[in-house]
C-alpha cells in the first residue's frame, strides 16, 4: 500500500514520521494513512479509499473540505501576493468581525497558531498584572509552550512538574495545575497564592480529554474568585470559537473573560491564531506597551481571506442551528446503538462537537476519562476505518461535524458503527 511506503519513508526523515504526534496513531496501536484529496465531508487516501471524515483538520473546516467559496477566495487573493509583512486591509476586517461577534474582545492581535495565541496571552497577563504564576487545569491543552507543558504536582497546593523533556523546572514552578471542576481546590490555591497569580487559563469546554463540560456554577465561581484576587481569566476558545456560536462558549455560558485565545475556524483551514480582550490589557502590547509579541506572517492575507470568507458563510447560512441538529442526530444515534448492545457508554455533545466514552459515569475531568475501557475504543476505531468512517485516532479527542455533513452521512455513519458493534 502506498500509505505504508510513505510512512516508512517519512519515519526516516521526520521524527516519528509525523509533524504532530496524534497523527501517528499511537493511541490506537497502528500506523496512519496519507491523504490525497478531500472534498466536502469526505477524504480520499493515497490508495484511493474514501472516508466520511469527523476530524475536519481538527476543527477548522466547519464548512467542510475545500469549499468553493474559500478556495476561490484564496486563489483570488494569491494573485496579489501571498505574504507582505506589511499591514493589509484583511487584517482590519478580521479584527472587526472578532470584536463585533465576541463581546469580551475590544481589541485583538493575530498570530499564526493557537499555541502562539495562548503563549502570548499568558505573557500579556503577566505583564499586565506584574505577577508570575498561572493556573491551568489537568486535561486542558493550550498548545506546547513551556509554561503549559506542565503536569500536576503531588498535591493540591504543589506547583507543577515538567510534562515534557526540554521544559526547565523553573518554568514549571510558576504553573499550578489543578483538577477541572473542583472548586474546593481552586479556592484553596487562591487562599494561599492568590496575590501571586497572574491568570487562570482554561479551555472554554475542555476538548482535549474528549469533551468535558463545566458543572453548574463552576465558571461563575472561577470568574468571582479571579476578580476577588485581581487575577485574569484567559478563555481558550481556539477549538470552540465560532464553532458553537458567533460569540463562542462565552456567549453560551454568559461568561466574560479578560482575554480570549482563538484559532482554527478563523483561518478557514490555513494556519492562524488570535488573542484579544479588554482594551486596557491589550494596549500593554508593543508597540504601544512594554509586552513584546511579534510574528512575521501574522495577519497573512491568505489566512485572513480564508477566515473572513468562512465566517461570512457561517453568518448567512443559519449554520449553528443546522450543526446542532446533525450533532444531536449523531449523539442520539450513538446512545441508541450502545444502549441496545448493553455497553457502558457516555456521549457528550454540543453543537457540532461530540465525544463517545466507554463508561457510564458523568465526565467531570480527565480523571473520569481515564477510567473508560480503551479496548472498546480501539475496536470501534479500526472497525469504522475499515468501513470508511474516520474517527479521531485517540479516545482523548473530540469529533467535529461540518456543514458539508448531511443527515444521510450521519445515518450512514451510524449504520457502520452499528454493524461494527454487532460483531463484538
N, C-alpha and C positions, 0 to 999 in steps of 0.2 A: 504493500500500500504506500502511496505517495506520502501520506502524513507520517507514517513510521520512518520513512527515509529522511524526511525533512527534520523530524525531531532528533534523530540520531546525529544528523549533521549539525543541527542547532546546538546540541549539547557540547560539541567540540569548540564552539565559537562564542556561546552565550552562557553565563552561569546557570546551570540547571536547564538550559535550553529555552528559557522564557525571560521576558522583560518585566514580568510582575509575578510574584510567587504563586498566587492562586491559580494561574493558568496552567501550572504544572500537573494538576490532577492528583497531587499528593494525598489530599483528603479522601480520595476515592480509590487509591491504590492502583493507578493506571497511568496511561500516557495521553496527552491531549491530541486532538485533531487540529488541522490547519484549515483556515477559512479561505475560500477562493473568491466568493462574492456574497453579497447579502442584499435583499430587497424586501421591503415591507416587514412582515412578521417572520420571514424565513431567511436562513443562511444555507449556503452550499459549501461543502468542504472540497479540498483539492482532489478527492477521489470521486466527486460527483454525487455524494449523498446529501439529501436535503433534510433540514430540521426546522420545526417550529421553535423559535428562539425566545427564551424567557430571561435572557441576560440583557439584551439591548445595549451592549457595550458598558455593562454595569450601571445602567440608569440613564445616560444622556439621551438615548434615542427614543424619546417619548412619542414622536410621530411615526416611528418605525425606521427601518434601514433605508438609506438613500432616497428620502422623499424628494420628489422632483423640485419642490419649492426651494429646498435647501441646496441641492446640487446645482440648480440653475443660478441661485444667488451667489454661491461660491465661485462658479465659473465666470460670472459677470464681474465680480469684484477682483478676481485674479488678473483680469485683463489690464487692470490699472496698477498692478503691483501686489506682491504677496506679503511684503513687510516694509515698513518705513522707518521705524524708530523715531518717528515724529508724530505729534498728535494728529488724529483723523476724526472726522465727524461721527463715525460709527460709535466711537467710544462714548461720546456725549449722549447719543441716542440710547445706548445700552444703560448708561448711568441713569438717564431719565426714567426709563421703564422700571428699573430696580427700585428707585426712590418712590415712584408712583405706586408700585404694587406692594412694596413691603413697608408698612407704616413706621417701623422702628428705625429704618435706614434714612438718614438725612443726607449723608454723603457716602460715596463708595469708591473703592480703588480696585482696578482689575489686576489679576495675576495670571499665571499660566497653569495653575493646578490647584486642587483643593488643599493639598499639602502646603503649598505656599500661602494660601489664604489663612489657614489656621495658624501656621507658624508666625505669620506677620501679625495676626490679631492678638496672639499672646504677647509678642514683643511690644505691640502698641499698648496693651492693657498694663504691662509692667511699667512702660514709660509714663503712662498717664497717672497711675496710682503711686508710683515711686516704690512699689513693693515687688518682691521677687517670687513668692511662692504661688503655685497654681494648684487647683484641684481638678482631677479628671476621674472618670468612673470606669471600673472594670468592664470590659466588653465593648466599650465605646472606642472606635478607631477614628483618629483625626489626622491621618497621614503619618509619615515616617520621619518627622523632625525629632531631634534628640530629646527635647523636653517631653515628648509624648510617647516615646517607646519605653514606657515605664510600667513595670509590674507592681502589684500591690505589695506593701510591706507586710510584716508578720502580724500586725495588729491594727486596730482602728486608728491609732494615733502615731503610727510609724510612717516614715516617708518611704517613697518607692525605691525599687531596685531597678537597675538597667534591665530591659527586656530584650536587648539585642547587643551583640558584641559591637564594640566601637562607640558605645554611649558611656561617657565618663560618669562615675558615681556622683561626682559633684553636680552634674546636670540633673541627675535623677533625684538628688536630695532636695531639690526645690519643687518637686512634684509630689503631691499627696494623692494616692489612688484609693478610692472608696467604692464599695458596692453600690450599684444603682438601686434606686427605690428604697433606700434605707435612710430615713430621716434622722433617726437617733444618732447614727454615725456622723452624719453631716453636721448636726448641731454640736456634737461632742468636739469635732475638729475645729469648728469655728470658735467654740468657747475657749480653746487653748491657743489657737494660732490666728484667730480672726484678723488681728491688726497687721499681720504679715502677708495675708492672702491678696494677691492682685486680682485674680479672676477664677471663676469656675467655668470650665469648658465642658459642654455636654452636647451629645447628639440630640437633635430635637425629638426624634424617635430612634433610639438605638437600633441600627440596622446592619451591624457587623457582628451580631451574635444572633443572627436570624432577623427577627423583628420584635422588638420589645416596646411596650407602651408604659408611660408613666402612670403610677397609681394615682387615684383621686387625691388632689391637693398637693401632690409632690412638687410640681413645677411652681405652684404659687408659693409654697413654703421656701423653695430654693430662692425665689425672687425676693421674698421678705428678708431672709437671713443675709443675703448678699448686700442688700440696701442698708440693713442694720449695721454691718461692719464696713461698709464702704468698698466692697469688692464688686467687680464687674461680672456680668454673665455673658459668656461667648456662646452663642447658639450655633452649632454646626449644622447647617442645612445644605451642605454640599450634596447630599443624596436626596433630601426631601424638598428642597427649594424649587418652586414652580412645578413640581411633580404632583403634589397632593392638592394644591390650591394656589391661587395667584399670590397670596401672601405667605405661603408655606405653612408649616405646622404652627408658627406663632399666630397665624390667623385662626387656625382651627382651635387652638388652645387658649386664645385670647391672652397671649404671653408677650411681654415686651422686654427683649434682651437689650443689652447695651451695645453689643457688637454681634454681627451675623456673618458667618462664612458661607459662601455659595460656590457652586461649580456645576459640572455635569450638564444639566438641561440648558443652562445659559450659553453653552458653546455649540449647541447643535451637532455634537459629535466630534468637535475639534477641541484641542487642549485649551482649558480655560479654568479660571477661578476668580473669586472676588471676595472682598470683605468690606463691610460697611457698618454704619451705626450713627450714633449721635454726632452732630457736627463738632461739638467741643472736644470730643475724643479724637475724631478723625483729623482734626486740624493740628494734632500733635505730630502728624506725619511730615517728613521732609517733602517738598522744600519749604513749607511754612512753619514746621515744627522740628523738634530735635530727634524724633524717632525715624531712623533711616530705613527705607524699604524701596526696592527698585526692581525692574525687570525689563530686559532688552525687548522681549516680544510681548510684553503685557499690552493688552488692548489691540493685539494683532488684527488687522482689518478683516481677514478671512474668518477668524473665530467670531468677531463681533457681528459680521453679516450673517453668519450661520445661526448664531444665537438669537439675533434680532428676528430673523425670519421664523425661527421655531416659536419664539414667544408670541409673535403676532398671529401665527397659525393657531396656537393654543387658544388665544383670546377670541378668535372668531368662529371656532368650531364647536363651542359648548363642550370643550374637551373633558373637563373634570367630571361632569355628570356621566358621560359615556364610560370613562375609565373606572369610575366607581361601580358602574353596572357590571362590566365584564370582570372586574376584580371580585365582586360579590359572587358572580356566577362560578368563578374558579374556586373560591373558598367553600361555598356550599357544596359544590360537586365533590371536592376532596373529602369533606366531612362525611358525606353520604357513603362514599366508597369505603372509607376506613371504619366507619361505624358498622356497616353491613358485614365487614370482614372480622370485626371484633378486635381490631388492632388499636392499642392505646395511641392517641394522637392529640395534637392541638394545632389548629390552623389560626395564625394571626394574619389579619389582612386589613389594610386601609387603602382606599382608592385603588391605584394600580400596583401596589406593593403587597406581596404575600410571602408567607413562610410556613412550611409544614414541619412540625416537630413530632418525633415519635415518643411521646409520653403524654399522659392525660393529667396535666397539672398547670396551673396558671404560670405563665412565663414572667417571672419577676426580674431576673437579671441573668448574667452569664452563668451563675452557679446552677440555676434551674436548667438552662440549656444543656449543660454538660451531663445532665442526668439521663438524657434521651438515649434510645437504642440506635447507635450509629450503624449497626449491621443492616437494619431495615433501610436506612437512607441509602447506603451503597447499593443495595439490591434494586431499589427504586431507580436510582440514577442510571445505572448501567442498563436496566431493562428498558427505560424510556429512551435512552440514547440509541439503543439498537433499533427501536421502533420509530425513530425520527422526531423525538422531543428532547430538546436541550434545556435541562435544568441546571442551576448553578452547581459546579462540581465541589461543593462543600456544604455541610449542614449548617454552617455559620453565616451563609449568605442569603440575601433576600432575592426573591424573584420579581421581575419587572414585566408589566404588560404595557403595550403601546397602543396608540390609536389605530395602528395597522392590524392589530389582532381583532378578528371578527368573533361573533358569538359561535359561529361554526368552528373556528380554530380552537376555541375553548372546549367545545363539545368533543372535538377530535382528540384533543389532549387528554381529556378526562376518560375517553374510551381507551386510549393507550394505557393510562395509569391503571384503569380497572382491569384490563387484560393482563398487565404485568403482575398486579397484586393477586389475581386469581390463581397464579402459578405458585404462590408461596405456600 
